Amino acid sequence: MNAEITALCIELAERLLARGWMLATAESCTGGLIAAACTELSGSSTWFERGFVTYSNEAKMEALGVDPALLQAHGAVSEVTARAMAFGALRHSQAQVSVAVTGVAGPTGGSVEKPVGTVWFGFSVEGRLHSERMRFDGDRQAVREASVKHALVRLLELLPVT
């Protein structure tokens, strides 16, 4: 793990610990990389509750309770799916904070509406759902790494210092 990601995880840990909160992740295109980055830190079990890797639509439905009709209507790479994943991660864990990531890391799978590099994020912090779409350049690894960094940075923005 690179030093920048490690520093972000350390800061996130401090903010969660200050509140006595735990984090759950729901990841599709990142395949568990956010959870892996968090759990690289010794003692992460005091603030990292669990990670869901829900790559397939079936996994999103079974593990997170994402409504099949929602996936049918909007697709896996969409705002509503990211929000449903973030909500489902909280509902199926003991965490108070969640982050969800779903996107097209490439090099295949892109479309005109959802080109390679399109990633939707869902965050649940203090009972509020937040979502946003980002577009990252580069190959599959670059898109996934940028997604991990963005998820951690945005979590820190949503969890101000107490």
C-alpha positions as CSV (number, residue, x, y, z in Angstrom):
1,M,0.0,0.0,0.0
2,N,1.4,3.4,-0.8
3,A,2.2,6.0,1.8
4,E,-0.6,8.4,0.8
5,I,-3.3,5.7,1.2
6,T,-1.8,4.6,4.5
7,A,-1.9,8.2,5.8
8,L,-5.5,8.5,4.8
9,C,-6.4,5.3,6.6
10,I,-4.6,6.4,9.7
11,E,-6.5,9.7,9.7
12,L,-9.8,7.9,9.1
13,A,-9.1,5.5,11.9
14,E,-8.4,8.4,14.3
15,R,-11.7,10.1,13.4
16,L,-13.8,6.9,13.7
17,L,-12.1,6.0,17.0
18,A,-12.8,9.5,18.4
19,R,-16.5,8.9,17.8
20,G,-16.5,5.2,18.8
21,W,-17.8,4.4,15.3
22,M,-17.0,1.6,12.9
23,L,-16.8,1.4,9.1
24,A,-18.2,-1.1,6.7
25,T,-17.4,-1.2,3.0
26,A,-19.4,-2.4,0.0
27,E,-17.2,-2.8,-3.0
28,S,-17.8,-3.9,-6.6
29,C,-15.2,-2.5,-9.0
30,T,-12.5,-2.1,-6.3
31,G,-12.9,-5.7,-5.3
32,G,-12.1,-5.2,-1.6
33,L,-9.2,-2.8,-2.1
34,I,-10.7,-0.3,0.3
35,A,-11.1,-2.9,3.0
36,A,-7.6,-4.2,2.3
37,A,-6.2,-0.7,2.7
38,C,-8.0,-0.2,6.0
39,T,-7.0,-3.6,7.4
40,E,-3.3,-3.1,6.6
41,L,-3.2,-1.1,9.8
42,S,-2.6,-3.0,13.0
43,G,-5.5,-2.6,15.3
44,S,-8.0,-1.9,12.5
45,S,-10.5,-4.3,14.2
46,T,-11.3,-1.4,16.6
47,W,-12.7,0.7,13.8
48,F,-13.2,-1.5,10.7
49,E,-16.3,-3.7,11.1
50,R,-16.5,-5.6,7.8
51,G,-16.2,-5.4,4.1
52,F,-18.6,-6.8,1.4
53,V,-17.2,-7.6,-2.0
54,T,-20.3,-7.7,-4.1
55,Y,-19.0,-7.9,-7.6
56,S,-22.1,-9.5,-9.2
57,N,-25.6,-8.2,-9.2
58,E,-26.6,-11.4,-7.3
59,A,-24.1,-10.6,-4.6
60,K,-25.4,-7.1,-4.3
61,M,-28.9,-8.5,-3.8
62,E,-28.0,-11.3,-1.5
63,A,-25.4,-9.7,0.8
64,L,-26.6,-6.1,0.8
65,G,-30.3,-6.4,0.0
66,V,-30.2,-4.3,-3.1
67,D,-33.6,-4.5,-4.8
68,P,-33.5,-6.5,-8.1
69,A,-35.9,-4.0,-9.7
70,L,-33.5,-1.2,-8.9
71,L,-30.7,-3.1,-10.6
72,Q,-32.9,-3.9,-13.6
73,A,-34.0,-0.3,-14.0
74,H,-30.7,1.5,-13.4
75,G,-27.9,-1.0,-13.7
76,A,-25.1,-1.8,-11.3
77,V,-23.2,1.3,-12.1
78,S,-25.6,4.0,-11.0
79,E,-26.3,6.5,-8.3
80,V,-29.2,4.5,-6.9
81,T,-27.2,1.3,-6.7
82,A,-24.3,3.0,-5.0
83,R,-26.7,4.5,-2.4
84,A,-28.5,1.2,-1.9
85,M,-25.1,-0.6,-1.4
86,A,-24.1,2.0,1.2
87,F,-27.4,1.6,3.0
88,G,-27.2,-2.2,2.8
89,A,-23.7,-2.3,4.2
90,L,-25.0,-0.5,7.3
91,R,-28.1,-2.6,7.6
92,H,-26.1,-5.8,7.4
93,S,-23.3,-4.8,9.8
94,Q,-22.7,-3.2,13.2
95,A,-21.1,-0.2,11.6
96,Q,-22.2,3.4,11.8
97,V,-20.4,4.6,8.6
98,S,-20.3,3.0,5.2
99,V,-18.8,3.5,1.8
100,A,-19.9,1.8,-1.4
101,V,-18.2,1.8,-4.8
102,T,-19.5,0.5,-8.1
103,G,-18.1,1.4,-11.5
104,V,-16.5,0.4,-14.8
105,A,-12.7,-0.2,-14.2
106,G,-12.1,-1.4,-17.7
107,P,-10.7,-2.1,-20.1
108,T,-14.0,-3.6,-21.2
109,G,-17.5,-3.0,-20.0
110,G,-17.8,0.7,-20.9
111,S,-20.6,2.3,-22.9
112,V,-21.5,5.7,-24.2
113,E,-23.5,6.4,-21.0
114,K,-21.1,4.8,-18.7
115,P,-17.6,4.9,-20.2
116,V,-14.6,3.1,-18.7
117,G,-13.5,5.0,-15.6
118,T,-17.0,5.9,-14.4
119,V,-17.4,5.2,-10.7
120,W,-20.3,5.9,-8.4
121,F,-19.7,6.3,-4.7
122,G,-22.3,6.0,-1.9
123,F,-21.5,7.1,1.6
124,S,-23.6,6.8,4.8
125,V,-22.5,9.1,7.6
126,E,-24.5,10.3,10.6
127,G,-27.7,8.8,9.1
128,R,-27.3,10.7,5.8
129,L,-26.7,9.1,2.4
130,H,-24.4,10.9,0.1
131,S,-23.5,9.9,-3.5
132,E,-21.3,11.2,-6.3
133,R,-20.0,10.1,-9.7
134,M,-16.4,10.4,-10.7
135,R,-14.6,9.7,-13.9
136,F,-11.0,8.5,-13.6
137,D,-8.5,8.1,-16.4
138,G,-6.0,5.4,-16.9
139,D,-6.0,1.6,-17.0
140,R,-7.9,-0.8,-14.8
141,Q,-5.3,-0.5,-12.0
142,A,-5.3,3.3,-12.1
143,V,-9.1,3.5,-12.0
144,R,-9.2,1.2,-9.0
145,E,-6.5,3.0,-7.1
146,A,-8.1,6.4,-7.8
147,S,-11.4,5.0,-6.5
148,V,-9.8,3.8,-3.3
149,K,-8.1,7.2,-2.7
150,H,-11.3,9.1,-3.5
151,A,-13.4,7.0,-1.2
152,L,-11.0,7.6,1.7
153,V,-10.6,11.3,1.0
154,R,-14.4,11.8,0.8
155,L,-15.0,9.8,4.0
156,L,-12.6,12.2,5.7
157,E,-14.5,15.2,4.3
158,L,-17.8,13.7,5.6
159,L,-16.2,13.0,9.1
160,P,-14.9,16.3,10.3
161,V,-12.5,16.4,13.2
162,T,-14.4,16.3,16.5
